[in-house]
Amino acid sequence: MNHPDATAGQRCWLCGRPLGHRIEWHHPLPKSRGGRMTVALHPICHRTIHATFSNAELARLPGEAAALTPHPAIARFLAWIADRPPDFHAPTRRGR
């Protein structure tokens, strides 16, 4: 899903880099667990979250990006992606 007018000038919820042309929407509290709020992410950041955490794990965490960043796989990903352009994409490895 893409809402270009709503995200102009915004940054990714997970990595903090400026958003590019492709934007995905993530429920910090999974929709299957009653979450309604969504946040804008790069597709690669969204896939990394779901490759690292199950919906049950996400439901147990506070709904803020800072709750995900201490996880070793997320910390490695954030260090790796930090200098990439907004529309950078690469295959996401399943971490679970």
N, C-alpha and C positions, 0 to 999 in steps of 0.2 A: 504494500500500500504506500502511496506517495502523496504527500500534502505539501507541494513546493512553497506555497505562499506562507504556510504556517511555520516553515523551518528556515526561511531566509536568514542568514547570519548566525544560525544556531550552531551549537557544538554537540558532538556525540555524547550521550549520557555516560558511556563506559570509558572511552579513551580521551575525551576532551578535545579531539581534533575537530576542525571545521567539517560540517557535513558536506557531502558532494551531491551529485545528481541523483544517485540511488540512495534511498532512505527506507529503512524498515522500522516498524513500530513494535516495541517490546512491552509486555506487562511485567513490571518488577515483581508484583504478586501475581502468579500465573492466573489466567482467566479461569482455568479449571478449578482454582481454589478461591474464586470470588473476586479476583483483581479486576478493576475497571480502568485505572489510570494507565496510560501508555507513555513511553518515552521514545524519542527518536535516536536511532543508531545507524552506524554503517552496517551494511549486510555482513561483512566479515566479523564485526564485533558481536552482532546478534548470533551468528552461527557459533562463535566461540563460547558464548555464554551457554547455549544449549548443548554444546559438545562437552562442556565441563560439568554442568549441574543438571540434575533431574528437576522436574517441576516440584517434587516433594522437597528437595533440598532448597530450591528457590523460595518456596513457601515458608520455610523455617528461618530464612534470613530477613533482616530489615530490608525494606524496599529502597535502598540507596546503593549507588555504585560503590561507595566506600566499603560496603559489606562484602563485595566480591573481590576487591583488589588484593587482599592478603593471601588469597589462594595461590599456591605456587604456579599453576598453569596460567592463571589470569595475569599474574605479575610478569611472567616471562613474555606472554603475548603483548602486554602493554609496552614493555621495553622494546620489543621487536617492531611493533607497529608505529611507535612514536614519531618517526621521521618520514613515514610514508605519505603520499598525497591522498587527499580525501577520497578519491574514487578507486584507490588501490584495492585489488582483490586477489586472493590466492585460495587454493583448496584448504578446507578446514579439516584437521585431523580429529577424529573422535577420541575424547579423552577418558570417557567413563569406563 
